[in-house]
Amino acid sequence: MHRSLQLFGAFMLVLLSACRKEEPAVPVAVPAPSQFDLSITGEPGVRMLLGGQEVSIRGSIDEGMFTQFGTDGTPVDPPALSTKRFWASLYDGGLAMERFRMTVGNLVYEGPQVIPDLLDSVLATGPRIFGDASIGDQVVQLEYTDASGVVWSSVCDPQAGGAFTIVEVNSGYDGIGNFGYYVDVKATFSASFRNCLTDATRSATGGVLVLRFRDL
């Protein structure tokens, strides 16, 4: 009798197992990458993978992210030669701080102003080297500020294996700045960003940026 009950119990377990339906696998949510138009005629902004995490900063007034531009250098009276660097940035109005900046330079010119052809030459398509932009007109420097206010710079790192290339430019006149002339730049990059205070580093890959430059 006891053995019959054991056999009956085993039979019922087999029957229940056969009738049990496979539970469907729960899909894993994968966040969609941030999408906005980073073509040369699209929106200003930057997108990169920083330490494996996507960073996307879109220049949109509606989202409180403003584009800025400016220059710095040493102007002197001609015929002596002046020097100038050009920068463009994305400023977060909500956080009240600059989030990303690209600086190129160092242009040597005879003042009082930089004519459009010279601005074109500084921002022409082609590769650039990382470094302090004050040392030459083919040098570029990048700064990224994270949401907590920590600044990460390309200048403090030797950039072994880093690359920066201006792949496309678009220029025109809109009446703002000297000669009312601007140059839009699209560039691709990979770089090592370093916190100059702590020497911590974060690697950026797959970087794309679109920014507008002017002479002021």
Stockholm file with secondary structure:
# STOCKHOLM 1.0

chainA/1-216         MHRSLQLFGAFMLVLLSACRKEEPAVPVAVPAPSQFDLSITGEPGVRMLLGGQEVSIRGSIDEGMFTQFGTDGTPVDPPALSTKRFWASLYDGGLAMERFRMTVGNLVYEGPQVIPDLLDSVLATGPRIFGDASIGDQVVQLEYTDASGVVWSSVCDPQAGGAFTIVEVNSGYDGIGNFGYYVDVKATFSASFRNCLTDATRSATGGVLVLRFRDL
#=GR chainA/1-216 SS CHHHHHHHHHHHHHHHHHHCCCCCCCCCCCCCCCCCCCSTTSCCEEEEEETTEEEEEECCGGGTEEEEEEEEEECCCTTSEEEEEEEEEEEETTTTEEEEEEEEEEEEEESSCCCHHHHHHHTCSEEEEESCGGGCTTEEEEEEECTTSCEEESTTSCCTTCEEEEEEEEEEECSCSGGGEEEEEEEEEEEEEECTTTCCEEEEEEEEEEEEEECC
#=GC SS_cons         CHHHHHHHHHHHHHHHHHHCCCCCCCCCCCCCCCCCCCSTTSCCEEEEEETTEEEEEECCGGGTEEEEEEEEEECCCTTSEEEEEEEEEEEETTTTEEEEEEEEEEEEEESSCCCHHHHHHHTCSEEEEESCGGGCTTEEEEEEECTTSCEEESTTSCCTTCEEEEEEEEEEECSCSGGGEEEEEEEEEEEEEECTTTCCEEEEEEEEEEEEEECC
//
